[in-house]
Amino acid sequence: MELGGVLPCEEVMSSEAFCAFYRAHLPSVYGYLLRLCAGDTGQAEDLTQDVWFALVEELRRGRSERADVRWLISVARTKFIDHARRERLGRSKLALVSRPQEPDVQLRPEGVLAHLSVLPPVYRAVLVFRYVDDLTVAEVAAAIGRDVSATNSLLARARSKLRRAGRGGTDD
């Protein structure tokens, strides 16, 4: 069995072989992702974990040929791209939450995340369900156990409170 390259397809990977393969290639996968993540260790660690989970799943399916550092790097690249796309989509959706009714008030998307944390949990939930998860108002209402009219009112209050938080206001 060669740990630096591809394992033969007919060979089943033992726990010991997997551990040796993991130890040999973890630095390469993590280092690659750390560079892609611009030094964000938390993000690189999460994506590295996702890559290894993908390999374990492939091995469970009997695809031992996937135990190849080139395959791992390819999966790492894909995981990073998917993460970046989800993050960009999430930010654009958060921009919808911060869209002001008053033209002189503007909350940036990155500020939305910071200000969500000061909102009561039910406000955070309805805003995220509606604008990040793209649930309809009826779906949000069902998720929180309220009717559509009450949920619309709750969303309006949550948006208003978020805008006030963005301006530094703290009225309840």
N, C-alpha and C positions, 0 to 999 in steps of 0.2 A: 504494500500500500504506500502510495506516495502522498505525503502531506503537503508538498509545495505546489502541487498541480491538481490534476483530476484523479478522483478515485475510480477504479474500474466499476462499471455498472453492475456487474454480477456480484460484487463484493458488498456485503452488508456492513454498515458502519457500526462498530461496537461503541459502547459508552466511552471506553478508553480512547478509541480512535477519534471520536468526536471531540473529547476534551483536548486531545493533542492538536487537532485541527483548529479548534477554537483558540487555544493559546497561541498557536503559530500565526493566525490571521486576524485576530482581534485588533492588534495595533494598526494594521493596514486599513481595515474597514473604518475604525474609529478615526484614525488620522485623516483619511480621505473626507469623511463627513465633517470633521472639525474644521477643515479648510473650507468646505462648501458653506458651513454654517458661520463663517467669519469669526471663529473662536468661541461661539456660544456653546459652552460645554454641555449644558442641560439639553439643548436641542440635539446636539450631536450624540449624546448618550441615548436619548429616546429613539432616534432614528437607527442607531447601531443595534439597539435591542430589537427593533422591528425587522431589521435585516436578518438577524440570527433566528428570530421566530419564523421568518419565511423559510429559512433553510431547514429548520426542524420540521416544518410542515411538509416540505418537499421530500425529506428523508422518510417521513411517515408514509408517504405515498409510494415509497420504493424508488425514488429518483436520486440515487446516490451520486449520479453524475453531476448533480448540482453542487456538490461539495468541492467547489473550485473557486479560488480567490477571484477569478475574472467574473464569475457569476455573482459573487457577493458584491463586488464593486458595481456591477450593472444594476443590481437590486438597490444598492445604496443610492445610486444616482436617481433611480426612479422614485424611491421613497422621498428623497430630498425635493424633487420636482413636484411631487404630489403635495407634500407639506407646504411648499411655497405657494402653490396654486390655492390650496385651502385657506392659507393665511391671507392672501391677497383678496380672495372672495369674501372672507370674513370681514376684512377691513372695509371693503366697499359696502357691505351690508350694514356695518356699524355706522357708516357715513349717513345712511338713510335715517337712522335713529336720531342723529344729531342735527338733521335738517331743521333749521329754526323756522318758527312762524313769524318772528320779528326779524326784519332784514339786517339789523345791526348786531345780532347775536350769532356767532359762528363757533361751533365746537368742532375741533379737528377729530378725525377718526381715532387717532391714537389717544386723544383725550377722553374719548367716550369710554374706553376700557377703564381708565383710571377713575372716572366719575361713576361708573356702574357700581363700583365697590361701596360707595357711600349710600346707595339706594337700598330701601327695604327689600328683602328677598323676593317678595311677590312682584315688585316692580322690575327687578332684574330679570326674573323668570319670564314675565310677559314680553319684555323688550327683546330678550334673546330668542324666545320661541318665535316671535313674530318676524323679527328682522334678520336674525342670523340663521335660524333653522328654517325660515321661509314657510312657517305654518300660517294657514289662513286664520282669520279672527275666530271663526267657528272652531277650528282645531285647537287654538289656544284656549278658548272657553271650555272645551271638553277636557283639556289637559288639567286645567286648574279648578274644574267643577263649578263654573259660573255660566250664566247665560251670555249670549252674544252682546246684548246691550250693556250689561255690566262690564264685560271684558273690554268693549270699546271705550267706556269711561275710564276704566283702569289704565288702559294704554295711553289715553290722553293725559291722565294725571302723571303717569310714569315719564312720558316724554317731557312734560312741563317741568317736573322735578329734576330730570336729567339736565335740561337747559339751565335751570337755576343753579345747579351744582357746577355747571361749566362756567357760570358767571361769578361763582364764589358765594352765591346766595345760600342761606340755610334756613328757609322758612318751612314750617310743617303745619 
